Amino acid sequence: MKYKDAVKQSMEMLARDEKTVFIGYNITRGSRAYGSLNNIPLEKCLETPVAENLMAGLSIGMALEGYNPVLIFERQDFMLNALDALVNHLDKIESLSKGEFIPKVIVRAIVGSKKPINPGPQHMQDFSKFFKEFLHFPVYDSQTSQEVIDNYIEALASKRPSMMIERKDLYERNN
């Protein structure tokens, strides 16, 4: 199975939960998250403007209201705009509230690719080491199709936030 197909299959698995909502831009039109949401009903997708901190804050708020948001960042480069919400809120709410509030958000953190066209250095940065070092919730870095599926199953079963590092360079790889 191709890596991209494992991501798509995982999104379809998550969508079966009635409380799952997908949040981001280019998820109801355009690439629909690089095709990974093509089989997801539009009513489960919340299209946002290009405002990453807003997207992260919205996801946290929805999680606190009982939804299971899947927050999609097309490229990790853009996540820098959301660091306040991710590092100071999503990562700390459980501790700050002494466990009263635990926002279960699944973050898709996609590392850009040089193929088919090199988009330039601001669209291919990889901040995975930073996220692994500074976040206190699981940060998965799936390298194979099976790891993608297994990690999403684990994230779905968890009651805590999680981040999925997704590597666009691996999309067409069979493994």
N, C-alpha and C positions, 0 to 999 in steps of 0.2 A: 504494500500500500504506500502511496506517496505521502510525504509529510503533510502537504496541503490537504489531501483527502482526510487525513487523521484530524486535522484542525476542523475541517468542515463537519465531519462525523461528530466530533466533540461538541460543536455548537448546536447541532441537531439534538444531541443527547440533553444538553442543558435546557434547550427550548421546550422539552417535554414537561418540565416543571412549570406549573401555571404561574408561579411567582417570579420567574426569570424574565428580565428585561435587558435588552442590549442597548448600550448608550454610546454615542459617538457621532462623528460626521462621516459622510460617505457610506452610511449603513443602510439607508433606504433607497438610495439612488447611486449613480456612479458605480464604483467597483464593488459595493456592498461588502466592505471589509475584505477586499481581494477575492471575492467570490465565496467566502466562507459562510456568508449569511443568505445565499441565494435561495435556499429552501426554508428559510425562517419567515413566518408570517410578518408582514409589515407592522401589524398592530403590536408586535412584541419588540419593535425597534423604535427607539426614541432618538431621532435625528437632532443634533445640536449644532449651533454655530461653531466656528473654529475658535473655541474658548476653553482651553484645556483645564484650567483651574475650576471653571464653572462645571465642566463635565464631571470632574472628580468630586466636587462638592455635592452636585446633584446625586451622584451615585451613592455617596455616603448617606445623605438624607433619605434616599429611597430604601437603602439597606436598613436604616434605623426604623423605618415604617413597615418592615417585613418583606420587602422585595428582595430578590436575588439579582442585583445588577451585574452585568458583564460590561466592564468599561473598556472600550477599545481605543487604543492609541495607534494610529497607522504607522507611526515611526517613533522610536524612543526619543529622537531629537526634540520632539514637541512636548515631551513629558516634563521638560525643564520648567515649562509654564505652569505645571500642576504640582510642583514639588511641595509647595506650602500645604495643600490639601492632602497629598499622599504621605508626606513625612511628619507633619505636625498634627494632622487630624486622623486620617485613616489608621496610621500606625500607632497613635497614642491614645485614642479614645478609650480603648479597653482599660489601659493602665490608669488614665485620668479619672475614669468613672468607677474605679475599683471593680471592674468586671460587670458593671450594670449594663453597659452598652457595648456591643460587639458588632460593628458593621461588617457583615459578610459581603464583600465586594470581590469579584474576580477581575483582575486587571490583565488585559492582553497588552503586553509591551513588545511591539514588533521592531526588530532591527532591520533597517532597510537593506536593499541589495543593489549591486552594481549592474545587474542584468534586468531587463534587456537593454536598458539605457542607463548609463551612469548619471544619477541625479545630483551629484556633487556632494561635498563633505558634510553639508548641513542636513542631509537626508540619510546618512548611513552610520551615524555615531552609535556606539554600543555602550550604554551605561549600566550593563548588567552587574558588573562587579560592585558598583556603587550601591545599587538596590540590594544586593545580597549582603553587603556589609552594614548598611544603615537601617534596613527595615527589620522589624521583629516578627513579622509574619512570614510564612513560607514563600520563597521565590524559586520557582521551578524553571530550569533551563533545559528543556527537552531537546534531545539531539536525534531521536528516532521517532518514527510514527507511533510505535507502541508506548514510548514514554509520554508522548502527547496525550494519548487516550488515557493512560494510567493516571497521569497527573491531573487531568480534568475530572476523572472519577473521584480522586482524593479531594480535590477542591470542592466539588459538589457536596460530598459527604461532610466536609468540615463546617464548623460554625464560625470560623474566623476568615479574615481576608486572605487573599493569596494573589500572587503575581505570576503570570505565565510569560516567560521570555519566549518569543517566537522569532525564528530566524528565516527571513524571506529567501535567503540563499539556499535553504534546505527544501523549499516548497516542492520542487520537482524530483527530489531524491526519493528513490524507493528503498525502504528499509523497515 
